[in-house]
Amino acid sequence: MIQVLLFAHLREQVGQDELAIPENQMTVAELRTLMVHQYALHIQDVMVAVNEAYAVDTDVIYDGDTVALIPPVSGG
């Protein structure tokens, strides 16, 4: 199982702060596609971290990994 942590507006859209994805292995790109199709999230500008390290779309996520979806932050 892959644990996905959601922050900011993503958390509000889904209605919870984490998800359990029942997959043994997938790429970051496959996870992005799943989030769009299953949860209707717009995550093209979202940074992805796997086990606290930023990841690119070709990186592989494995069973037991923790993924954080981090939306852009603005401030003043």
NORFEN-V595563 format. One line per field, one symbol per residue. ss: DSSP state (h for helix, s for strand, l for the rest). phi: phi as a letter, one per 30 degrees, with the letter a starting at -180 (. if undefined). Layout:
ss: ???
phi: ???
This chain:
ss: lssssslhhhhhhhlllsssslllssshhhhhhhhhhhhlllllllssssllsssllllssslllsssssllllll
phi: .cccccbhddddddiacabccdbdaadddddeddddddbhdcbdcddcbchibebceddcccejdcccccdecbab
